[in-house]
Every structure is written in C-alpha cells, then in structure tokens.
Amino acid sequence: MTATGILRDGWRLILRFVKRHPWSYFLGAGGAAMYAFAIIGSSLVVGWITDNLIIPVLDRGESPDTLVMAVVLILGVALFKAIGIVIRRTSAGWLQFSTRKDIRNDLLEHQLDLKMAWFDRQHVGDLLAVADSDTDQGTGVLSPLPFATGVSILLIGTMVMITAIDLWLALGALVGLGLIIYYDIRGSWVTYSMWEKVQAARGRVSSIAHESFDGALTVKSLGRESEVTESFREASDFLRDRLIEVNSTWTRYQVIIRALPQVLIVILLALGAYRVGTGDMTPGNVVTVVYLLSLLAFPVQIIGFVLWDLAGSLAAWKRVQHVFDATDKVGYGVLVADPTKGPAPVSSETVHFGYGDVPVLDGFDLNLQAGTTLAVVGPTASGKSTLCLLLARLWDPDSGRIHIEERDLRSFAPSELPREVAFVSQDAFLFDASVRSNITLDETYSDDEVDTVVAMAGAGFVRDLPDGLDTQLGERGTTLSGGQRQRIALARALIRRPRLLILDDATSAVDPSVEAEILRSLRLADLPSTIVVVAYRPSSIKLADQVVFVDEKTVLGHGTHDELLQSLPAYARLVQAYEHEARRLQQEAS
C-alpha cells in the first residue's frame, strides 16, 4: 500500500471509530486543545517575564513589581494545562476502550448470524486472535488521536504566533516541522507491510496454542508433546522476529525524528540571535519562539505516534474487516414459534445437500407423524448426522424443503425455531458453570421441573456430586465422564419441552442398558415431543416406532424395525452386524 493509501484508508478508519463515540472524541480533542493553548500561553508568559522581569533585573538592577503577576500567570497556565490533560486522557481512554468493546460485541453478533459452513472454513485460533489482539491493535490509533488533534491546533497556533513575531523564524520552523512530519509519514508507510506480517503471526500463534490446549488429550496420548512444542516455538520465534523488525525500523526513524526538533531549535536560536543583533527582534521574542519549540518536541511526536499506530491499526483492522465482510448469513422469516402445542409432524420435499462439492444426501423424502419416535440407522458416513443437522436447521439444504407442522424451517424468525426444536449431539458441550446453570441456561425453572428432566435423562448421579445441582463444572464439563456430560446435555434439551427432539447419537457414551432405559423413559414420559434418534444398538432401534435406513445418499427404507428386516437386506445385514458386535463386547466385558 502506498503512503497516500495508508493516509486515505487510515482517515476512513478513524472516522468509522469516531462516529461510534463522537462526544468522547470531541471532549478529548477539547482537552487537547486546552493543553495546546496552555503551551502557547506558557511561551507568551515566559517571553513576557523575560522582557518585564528578568531583563530589568539583569541589565538595570531594578526590582519591578511584576513578580506577583508572574507567579499568578504561571500558576494559572499550569492549572489550565492540568485540567486539559485530565479531560484529554480520560476521554481518549473512554473512546478507545468503548470502541474495542463495541467491536468485540459486533464481531460476536455478526459471527453468530453466519452459517455453520463459514465456521468450518475458519481456524478457531484465528478468530480468537481477531477478537483479541487484532481488535486491540486495530483501535490502537484512538489512544493518541485526541492529543494529535490538539497538537494540530498547537502547530497552527504556533506558526501563526511565530509568523507574527518574525517571518524568517516562521519559515525556518515550517521547514523543520514539515521535515519531521515527512519522516513520520514515510516510517508509517515502511512499517505497514511489517505490521501485516505481525498480525498474521499472532493469529498463527493463537491457532497453535488453541489447538494444543483443545487437543491436549490427543497430543499426550500420542506422545506428540515435543513436536507440538517445537511447532509453537517456531511460530513464537517468527512472531518475535517480526516484532523486532518493526520496532527496530520504528526506532531508527525515531532517532531522526527526535533529533530534528533539537537541531531546529539550535538553528532558530542562531537565527534569532542574529535578528536581535540587527534590532528586528527582542530577546523576549527569541525566548518565546525557542521555548515554544522546545515544548513542541514531544507533542509533535504524537502526530508521529498516530501515523505509526495507523499503520499497525490498518494491518490489524484488515483481519477484523475480513470477518465483517463475511456475508454467508442465515436467512430468516417472520414466523413465531408456538411451543405450547403438542408433538410436531415433520416432512421434507426432495432434499439435496452436500459439503462443498461432496454430495451427502441426494433427494431424500421424509414424513414423520406427530408423537412418533424415529430411529435413524445407517452405515458410517451415510448422512445420519447430516440429516439431524438439517432437521434442526443448523445447516440448510442446497435444494428442497423441510417442514415442521407444514412450516418451512427457514420461515421462522431468529431464535424462534429453537423454542420448538431441540438438538443434542454426540459431543455434548457443557459450560464452565454449575450443573443447574448448564441445564436451565439461567432461565427460570422450578426445582421440580429440573428434578423431572434429570430423572428422565438418567442423570441421577448429579445428586451425588459434592454440591448436587450447584456443583461447579470445569470448562466443557471436564470433571465429568462422557456419558455424564451427554445426560446433562439431554436434560438441558428436555427441560424446554421441545415439540421435536433430535438426538444425534446423544447417548453413545452410556451403557447399553442405561441408553435403553433413557429412551424407554422418553417414550413413556409426558413429553410434547416427536423424537428423532440416531441409533446403533439393536435394543435402542427396537424401541422406536419407525426406522429410517439411510445409505447411498438417500433414504432407502422407512418403516418399522420388523418391516425393514424382512424387506431390506442391507438393513438386516447392518443390524445383525450391530448385534454381533454387541455380543462380542458383552463377552469381553464378562
């Protein structure tokens, strides 16, 4: 990107941020303006004191009665400056941190509106880096922004005042300040591509760290600790090298930028002395100009900080904007759910679905009567879980329609369909909260309602936990076994009394006898639910009213268990294989 492009895009980014909290910015800029006027005022006071207090004492030995006035002026300027600093810093902090909070909230809201297909194409570590370090870096330019605004006012006021004092000094100051700003802009342009590499490296480090922590069990069980550690070390070293590169470049430019004001002061001091000798200026005028420029040494660097931060902010914001640019959003209608009704019938019309270019379901039809318990059976990778995801509208079919009580799933308004449909997956996710919170999700349910669904889900073990339902679980429920997590997740779905309950192998981690008891209790319970369950074990399949056999990318059979055993050889072979496997496992266990 060119220097002009950085300034253009940076200006747009700043405007985008300022529009979120304009009063914070303008209040901070007002405080910075107070600071700027205080600096100009202090230089005028110093010049006045030189001509009216110091020179009379040194040259003529007089004792002027201006000492009290000088003290009052100095204290007044100092107080005015201090108030400006407090206002500027407080407002700048509010502007930056509020903007960061807003962006993180917007990122989460935007991502949760996207389809699952988008998430499957992302690295979780990268998304975490975008929400954390990229957002921090992207808004970094806001911290010095109000100060830089005040400095701009200060520069304009300085040039006006120096011009009023002496045109030649003003020309010298203009050239020197212009040279400083030129090096700031050039340094910002040089480091832009470096900052892009830094932010990409931060995302890589975050991705490896997240993958290592999330897959710690697999890493340790396979003895891959050293390989994972080495991969993380290489990514960290690369990030370190990129940070050193960008900071070394920044430091080299800072040496020049910080030296230029001092050189400028010496040159103007010599020029001012010459002008005093010719009688065109007074010593107080020279002191005013030199003192003012000495005070400008740090504020002028603030403009440089904005330009340098702008390069880093643009590089980071590019990654944030990539997420905001994702348009693969879930479409919704306006229908409102009615969870008070009984079990819902389910139907579909020639549904086709695939993951990218890989077709999974090719033209299946399904008609399920209200209150039916349906077992979905099929070989591995036949599309059973995909069918469940489509019924819960976690994915949308590529073509065709799925209806619940003759209503297209896509016609529901946001958050309305989950009031009628509950989905429980094989990989039960629990929050780092209490058992009760994981079941109720902090909604209002009575103790009797919680106890009922706990019993129905076969989760009576929670009463034996140290604090019962109030026992705090670790992240993802790591303090529980896989089967215990599944039963709590099932209770979480049941307490909402869904009209359609979808269990995607949601009891696979419990004993066969416990699974059969859970499914039996679900059938006998007073639930307003049609139940769809992915089943492997013959004992579970036999409990279903109907069975759907999925294979060859479609529904090959739909009927009772006995009907499919007689009419569908492929189904019979699969069920017999399940039975043989169950007997083998039982023999090994005994």
N, C-alpha and C positions, 0 to 999 in steps of 0.2 A: 504494500500500500504506500502511496506517495505521502509526503508531508501534508500536502493540501487535502488529500483524502482523510488523513487522520484528524486534521482540524475540522473538516466538514462533518465527518461521522461523529467525532467527539462532541461537537456542538449540538448535534441532534440527540445524542445520548444524554447530555446534560439537561437539555430542555425536557426530555422524557421524564427524567428523575424529578426535576424541579416542579413539573406540573402536578406531581403527586402531593407535594407538601410545599406549596408556594410561600405560605406565611413563614415557615421555618427558614426558608432560604432568604426571603427579603428581610426578616428580622436579623438573621445572621449577617447579611450584607450591610444592614443599617449599623450593627455593632462594629463591623469592619470599617465602615465609613467614619464612625466616631473615632476609631483608632487612627485612621488616616488624617483626619482633621487635627487630632491631638498632636501627631508628629509634626505636621505643618505649623501648628500653633507653637509647639515647643521650640522649633527652629526660630520662629519670629521672636519668641521670648528671649532666647539665648542671644540673638542679634541685638535686641533692644537693651538687654543687660550689658552687653559688651560696650555699646556706644554710650549708655547713660549711667553706668555704674563702674565698670572695670576700667575703661579708658580714662575717665576723670580722676580716678584714684591713682592710677599708674603714672599718668602724664602730669597732672597738676596737683596731686596730693590732696584733692578735695574730698570731702566726706558728704556726698549727696544724700538727700533724704528719700532716696528711692529704694532703699533696702527692703522695707516692709512690702512695698508694692511688688518687688521682685519675688519675694517669698510667696506672696499670695498668688501671683501668676504661675509660679512653678507648681505649687500645690494644686491649684485649680486645673491646670493642664493634666497633671498626674492623675487626679481623681476622674476627670473626663475620660482619659485613656483607659483607666482600670475598668470603668463601667462598660466601655465599648468592648474590652477584651472578654469580660464575663458574658455579655449578651452574645457576642460572636461565637465563642466556644460552646456555650450551651445550645444555641440554635443549630450550629453545624453538627454537633453530636446528635441532636434530635432528628435532623434532616437525614443523616447517614443511617442511623440505626433504624429509624422508622421505615425508610425506603427498603432496607435489607429485609425487614420483617414482612413488608408488603410483597416483595418479590418472591420470598420463600413461600408465602401463603398462595400467591398466584401460581407458582410452579406446581405446588401440590394439587391445587384445584384443577389446573389445566391437565396435568398428567392423569388424574383420576377420571377425566372426561374422555380419555383416549381408549381406543380398542386394545384388547389384550395382545393383538398381533403386533402392535407398536412396542409393547414391553418385551416381547420375545426377541426383538431385534436390538435391544439395548443391553449394556452392561450395568448391573446394579451399582458397581463401584463408581462408574462414570456419572450416574445420576446423583449419587451421594456427593460427589465432588462438585457437580454443578450447583446443588442446593447449598453447599457449604463454602468451599474455597473460591469457586468461580463467582458466586454471588458476593462474597466479601471483597474480592479483588475488583469485580465489576463496579461496585459502588464506592471504591476507594477514592475516586476523584471528588466525591462530595465533601470529604473532610476539609481540604484546603480551599474549596470553592468559594465560600463566603469571604474568606480572608483575601483571596485573589481578587474578588470583586472590589473590596476596599482598597487593595493595593493599586488596582487600575485607577480608581478615583485619586489615590495618592499620587500616582505618576502624572496624571493630568494636572492636578493642583500644583505639583512640584514644577512641572515645565512652565506653567503659567506664571508662577511666582519667580522662578529663575529668569524667565524672559523679561518680566517687569524690572528685575534688578539689573541684568546685563545680557544683551543679546548674544555676545560671544560665548559667555559661560553656558548659556542655554543651548547653543549649537553643539558645544563640546559634550554636554550632558546628554543631549538627544542621540548623538552618535554612539556614545558609550552604552547607554541603556538599550539602544537598538541592537548593538552587537551582542549584549547579554541575552536578549530575547531570541535572537537568531540562533545562538548556540543551544538554547533551551528547546526550540522547535526541532533543530537538527537532531539533538540527542533523543528526543521523543520518537522521531521517525526511525532512527537507527535501532532502537530497542524494541520496536513494535513486534517484529518477527521473533525476537528473542522471547518476548512475553508469551507469544502463541505457543512456543515450544515448552515454556514453563508450565502453562496451564494444562497442556496435553499430558505432560509428565506427571503432574499432580493427579490427573484423572487415572493414569496408569497405576500409580502407587496406591491410590484408593481402591481400584479394582482388585489388585492382587491381595491387598490386605483383607478386603471384604470376602473374597473367595477363600482365602486361607482360614479366616475365622469361621465362616459358614460351613466350610468343608473340613473342619478340624478332625472330625472322627475318621473321615476317609483318608486324610493325609497321614494321620498317625497309624491307622490300621495297615496302610500300605508302606509304611516306613519312608515316606517322602519328605520328612521334615527338612533335611539338608537341601534338597532340590528346591523346595518352596522358599526356604530362607535365602538361598542363593538368587532365585528369581526376584525376590523382594529387594535384596541388596543391590542387584544390578539396576532395578528401577529407581531405587533411592539414590544411588550414585549418579545416575543420569540426571535426576531432578536437582541434586546438589550442584552438578557441573553447570547446568543451565542457569541456576540462580547465581552462581559465582560469575558466570559470563555476563549476565545482565547487570549485576551490581558492580562488576569491575568497569564495565562500559560507563555506567552511571557515575562512578567515582571519577573516572578520567575527565568526563565533561564537567563534573562539579569543581574539580581543581581549577579549570579555566574560568568557570562562571563565578566562583568565589573570589578569584584573584582580580577579575576585571573591575569590580567596584573600587578596590583599593588603588589600582592603577589609575582609574578615572579620577579619584579624589586627589591623588598627587598631581596629576596633570592640571586639574581645575584649580588646585591650590596655587600652583606656579603661575597659571594664567591670571588668577585673581590678584596675586601679589603684584604682578606687572600692572594690572589695571588700577590698583590702589596707588602705585607709584606714579601713574600718569594723571592721577586725580579724578579718574572716571568712576571710582567706587570708594566706599568707606570700609574700614576694617570690619565693621559690624556686618556689612553686606557679604563680605567673603566668609566670615564665620557662619552666617546664616546658611549660605549655599553649601559650604563644606559640611557643616553639622547635619543639615538635612540629607545630604547624600550619604553620610555615614550611617544615619538612621535607616536609609533605604536599602542598605546592603542586605539585610535579612528579608524584609518584605518583598524585594524584587525576586529573591529566590523562591518565594511562594508561588509566583507565576510559573517558575520552572517546575516546582513540585506538581502543580496542576497539569502541566503539559506532560511530564514524565508519568504521573499517575494515569493520565488519559490514555497513554499507550497501553499500559497494563490493564486498565479498565476495558478498553475496546477489545483486547485479546481475550479477556475472560468473558466479556458480555457476548462475544461471538458464540461461545459454547452455551451460554444461557439462552440466547436467542434461538439456537438450533432446536432446543426443546420447545420453546414457544411457537416455533414455526411448524411444528408437527400438527397436521390438520386431520389426522385419521381419527376423528371423534365419533363416538357412539351417537347415533341418531335416536331421537325420542319423539313420542307423540304427546297426547294430552290426556290419555285415559287415567283415571284414578282407581286404585285397587279397592276391592271390597273384601277384606279378609274375614268378614262375618259370615259369609256363605259357607256351605259345606264343601266336600271334596270336588275338585275341578276336573272335568274331562279334558283330555289332551289329544290333539290331532296335528298332522303335518301333511303338506302337499308337495310331493316330489322334490325333496330337499337334496341339494348338492352342496358339498363342502370339501375343501382341501386346504392344506397348509402350504401356501405358496403354489408351486407347480405340482405338488404331490396330492392327488385326489385321495380322500379318505372315505367319504360317503357319497355315493353316486345314485341319487334318485330314490331315496327310501321314503316310504309312507308309513304312518303310524296312526292308529285310532285306539285310544285308551278311554274306557268308560270311567266315570267318576267313582271314586272309592276303591278302585282296583289296585292290587299290589302286583306290580310288573317286575319280573326278573329279566335283566338284560344279560345274555350269555353269548360268548363267542371266544374264539382263539385270541392269542396275544396280537395286538396291533390291528385288530379288526374294526376298531372305531367305537368301542363301547363308551370309553371316557369322553370321546368327542361328542357322541350322541347326548350324554348327560350335560356337557357344557353348552350345547345348543339349546337343550330344553330349559336350562337356567338362564339363557341369553347372556352367557359370558363370552360367547362368540356368536356371530350372526352367520346364517347360511349364505353361500355365494349366490344361490338361487332357491326359490321355493319359499314356503312359509310354515311357521309353527304357531299353533293356536292353543290358548288355554281358554276353555269355555267360549270358543268361537271368536276370541280376540287375539289379533296378531300380537306376538310378544313385543314387536317394535313399536306398537301404538301406545305403550304405557309411558307416562311422564317419568322423569328422573326419580329414582328411589322408590317408585311405586310397585314395580314388579316384585322386589324382594319382600314386600308385605304379603304376597300370596305364594311365593315360591322360595323354598329353602334348599340350598345345595351344601352337601357335606362331602368333602373329598377324602381320598385315602391319606393324603399328607395333611393331617389335622394341625392347623395353626392356632396356637394359644398366645395370648398377650401376657406381658410381664405384669400381672395383676393378680388379684385373688381369684379363687375358684368361682365365687359368686359373680364377680365382675365379668369373668370370661363367659359365664352362662347368660347373664342378663344384659351384658354390654351397658351396664349402668342405667338401664331403663327400669321403670317401676314394675316390679312383680312381687307378689306376696310370697311368704316362706312356703306356704302350701303348694303354690304353683312350682316353685323351684324344687321342692322335695318330690313332687309328682314326676317331673321330667327326669330328675336324677334317677329315680327308680326305674322309669320306663327305659332309659338309656343304659341300664345295668351299671350305673356309676356310683353304687352304694359305697364304694371304697372311700369316697371323699369324706365320709363321716369319721373315718379312722385317721385322717390326716391330723397333724398337730393342732390346727385351729379350725378344723372342719371346713365349712364353706368359705371361711375367711382366711384360709391358708394362702400365703403369697406364693405364686408360681414363678419360676425363673423365666428368662427370655425364651420364647417359643415353648414354654412348658417343659423345659429340660429336666425338671425334678421328677417328672412322671414317665412311666413307660409309654411305648407307642400305643398300646391298647387302651391305657387310661386316657391319653390325650384324645383318642378317637371318640371315646364315650362322652367326654365333656363337650367335645365339638358337636356330637349328636344331640346332647341335652340343650345346647345353645340353639340349635335349629328347632327342636321340638317345642321350646317354651313360647315360640312365636306362632304356634299352631298354624302351620302353612297349609294352604289348600293343595299344594303339590310339593312333596318331599322327595328329593333326589339324593340317593346315597351311592356315590361313585366308589365302590369297594371300601366304604367307610368303616367297616368292621373287620377288615382283613387282618389286623394285628391282635385280635382277641381269639380266644379258644373257640373251636367249632361249636362246642356246647353252649358257650356264652353267646356267640353270634346267633345261633338258632333261637335261644331264649329271648334275645333282644328283638329279633324280627317277629317272633310269635307275640310278644307283648305289644309291638306296634300294631299288629293286625287286630288284636283284641281290645286295644285302647280306644277311648272315646276321642279319636282324632278326626278333625275335618280334612283328612289328607288322602289324596291319591299318592301312592308310593311307587317310585321307580328305583330299583336297586340293582347295581352291577353285582352279579353273584358268580361264585366259582364252586362253592361247596354244594354237593347234591342235597344235603339237608336243608340248606337255605333256598335252593331252587324249588324244592318241593313245597315250600311254604307259600310260594307265590300263586296268585290266582291265574296269571297268564305269564307266558315266557316269550321273549323276542330273541331270536337267534340271528346275530349279526355276523356276517362274513362276506368276503368278496365285494366289499364296499357298499353293501346294501343289506336290507332285512330279508333273509332267506326264509324265515318261518315265524309265524305268530300264532300262538295257541296255548293250550295247557301243556304241562310237562309231559303227560302221558301221550297226548296227541302228537307232539313233536318227536317223541321217542319212536313212535310207530311210523311216522310219515317222512322223517328227515334223517337219513343215515349219518350225515355229517354231525348232526346234533347228538345222536346216540353215541357215536364214537367219542366225541368230546366229553360227554357226561360220564361215560364208562372210564375214560382216562382219569377224570377227576376222582371217581370212586376208587380206582386202583391206587392212585396217589394218596388218598385219604387213608386207606387201609395200611399202606406201607408206612406212613408216618405214625399211625397208631401202633403198629407192631414195633417200630423203632423206639417209640416212647415207653412201651411196656417192657 
